[in-house]
Amino acid sequence: MSDGPEWDFMKLNNNSKQSSKPTSRIHYVFGISCYLLLIPTLVVAYGEFMDIIDFFEYGGDVGDVLVWVLYTATICSILLISGLHFTDSLKTDSFRIGSGIFIITISVVNLIFRLYDFNEERGYYGFDEFWLDYLYWPSTHERLELVFLGIIIGFLIMKK
């Protein structure tokens, strides 16, 4: 009697429950990893802040601090909201969509500031050639990749 087709649906349901549980565990592990990555991110951000404070002695200005806050807030919010998303802490759709919009917005503002910084850096290095040649430098395109990944992560969080 247990080998009949009428009992097959129970086997299918039982297998689907087992396969969804490890996926949920993987999500929680990834979410906690995002939380743990906040620690070294904040340590590095603190070191960058101390460097910026030292630059005040040599002609730095408050704009450097504001840009640092923007860059640090971008990476920290991506890690924090990704951790919240993967640990299922974003319970309501409005909070999830709002978080995604926040990541997209802060990433776009970050992109605008990065492009402005790149224009200034090109002048510092005497790089008067075409913009795309400057983007080949790893230090340049890696910063842009972070911003574009932030925008993509924001859309993925909104999508669920």
C-alpha positions as CSV (number, residue, x, y, z in Angstrom):
1,M,0.0,0.0,0.0
2,S,2.9,2.4,0.7
3,D,4.3,1.8,-2.8
4,G,1.2,3.0,-4.5
5,P,1.0,6.3,-6.5
6,E,-1.3,7.9,-4.0
7,W,1.6,8.1,-1.5
8,D,4.1,9.6,-4.0
9,F,3.1,13.1,-3.1
10,M,4.2,12.6,0.5
11,K,7.7,11.5,-0.7
12,L,7.9,14.6,-2.9
13,N,6.8,16.9,-0.1
14,N,9.3,15.3,2.3
15,N,12.2,15.7,-0.1
16,S,11.3,19.3,-0.9
17,K,11.3,20.2,2.9
18,Q,14.8,18.6,3.3
19,S,16.2,20.4,0.3
20,S,14.9,23.8,1.4
21,K,16.4,23.6,4.9
22,P,20.1,23.5,3.8
23,T,19.4,26.5,1.5
24,S,18.0,28.3,4.4
25,R,21.1,27.4,6.5
26,I,23.3,28.7,3.7
27,H,21.4,32.0,3.6
28,Y,21.9,32.3,7.4
29,V,25.6,31.5,7.1
30,F,26.0,34.1,4.4
31,G,24.0,36.7,6.4
32,I,26.1,36.2,9.5
33,S,29.2,36.4,7.2
34,C,28.0,39.8,6.1
35,Y,27.6,40.8,9.7
36,L,31.1,39.6,10.5
37,L,32.6,41.4,7.6
38,L,31.4,44.6,9.1
39,I,34.1,44.3,11.8
40,P,37.2,44.5,9.5
41,T,35.4,47.1,7.3
42,L,34.9,49.4,10.3
43,V,38.5,48.9,11.4
44,V,39.8,49.9,7.9
45,A,37.3,52.8,7.9
46,Y,38.6,54.0,11.2
47,G,42.2,53.9,9.8
48,E,41.1,55.9,6.8
49,F,39.4,58.4,9.1
50,M,42.6,58.8,11.1
51,D,44.5,59.4,7.8
52,I,42.0,62.1,6.8
53,I,42.3,63.8,10.2
54,D,46.1,63.8,9.6
55,F,45.6,65.5,6.2
56,F,43.9,68.5,7.9
57,E,47.4,69.5,8.9
58,Y,48.5,69.5,5.3
59,G,45.6,71.2,3.6
60,G,42.7,68.7,4.0
61,D,39.2,70.0,4.3
62,V,35.8,68.9,5.6
63,G,34.8,67.7,2.1
64,D,37.3,64.8,2.6
65,V,35.5,63.8,5.7
66,L,32.1,64.0,4.0
67,V,33.3,61.8,1.1
68,W,34.8,59.3,3.6
69,V,31.4,59.2,5.4
70,L,29.7,58.5,2.1
71,Y,32.1,55.8,1.0
72,T,32.0,54.1,4.4
73,A,28.3,54.3,4.7
74,T,27.9,52.7,1.3
75,I,30.0,49.6,2.0
76,C,28.6,49.3,5.6
77,S,25.0,49.6,4.5
78,I,25.5,47.1,1.7
79,L,26.9,44.6,4.2
80,L,24.4,45.3,6.9
81,I,21.3,45.2,4.7
82,S,22.6,42.1,2.9
83,G,23.0,40.5,6.3
84,L,19.5,41.5,7.3
85,H,18.2,40.2,4.0
86,F,19.9,36.8,4.2
87,T,19.0,36.2,7.9
88,D,15.3,37.0,7.0
89,S,15.2,40.1,9.3
90,L,13.6,42.2,6.6
91,K,10.1,41.0,7.5
92,T,7.8,43.4,5.6
93,D,7.9,44.2,1.9
94,S,8.0,47.9,2.6
95,F,11.1,47.6,4.7
96,R,12.8,45.3,2.1
97,I,11.9,47.7,-0.8
98,G,13.0,50.7,1.2
99,S,16.3,49.1,2.1
100,G,16.9,48.2,-1.6
101,I,16.1,51.8,-2.6
102,F,18.4,53.1,0.0
103,I,21.3,51.0,-1.2
104,I,20.6,52.0,-4.8
105,T,20.4,55.7,-3.9
106,I,23.6,55.7,-1.8
107,S,25.4,53.7,-4.5
108,V,24.4,56.2,-7.2
109,V,25.5,59.2,-5.1
110,N,28.7,57.3,-4.4
111,L,29.2,56.8,-8.2
112,I,28.8,60.5,-8.8
113,F,31.4,61.4,-6.2
114,R,33.7,58.7,-7.5
115,L,33.6,60.1,-11.0
116,Y,34.3,63.5,-9.7
117,D,37.3,62.1,-7.7
118,F,38.5,60.3,-10.8
119,N,38.5,63.6,-12.7
120,E,40.6,65.2,-10.0
121,E,43.0,62.2,-9.8
122,R,43.6,62.3,-13.6
123,G,44.8,65.9,-13.1
124,Y,47.0,64.9,-10.2
125,Y,48.7,62.2,-12.2
126,G,49.0,64.3,-15.4
127,F,46.8,61.8,-17.2
128,D,45.4,63.8,-20.0
129,E,44.5,60.9,-22.3
130,F,41.1,59.3,-22.9
131,W,38.9,58.4,-19.9
132,L,38.7,54.7,-20.7
133,D,42.5,54.4,-20.6
134,Y,42.4,55.7,-17.0
135,L,39.6,53.1,-16.2
136,Y,42.0,50.2,-17.0
137,W,44.0,50.9,-13.8
138,P,42.9,48.4,-11.2
139,S,42.6,51.1,-8.5
140,T,40.1,52.9,-10.7
141,H,37.8,50.1,-12.0
142,E,37.7,48.3,-8.7
143,R,36.1,51.3,-7.0
144,L,33.5,51.5,-9.8
145,E,32.8,47.8,-9.5
146,L,31.9,48.2,-5.8
147,V,29.4,50.9,-6.7
148,F,27.8,48.9,-9.5
149,L,27.6,45.8,-7.3
150,G,25.9,47.9,-4.7
151,I,23.3,49.0,-7.3
152,I,22.8,45.3,-8.3
153,I,22.5,44.2,-4.7
154,G,19.9,46.9,-4.1
155,F,17.8,45.6,-7.0
156,L,18.1,42.0,-5.8
157,I,17.0,42.9,-2.3
158,M,14.0,44.7,-3.7
159,K,13.2,41.7,-5.9
160,K,13.4,39.2,-3.0
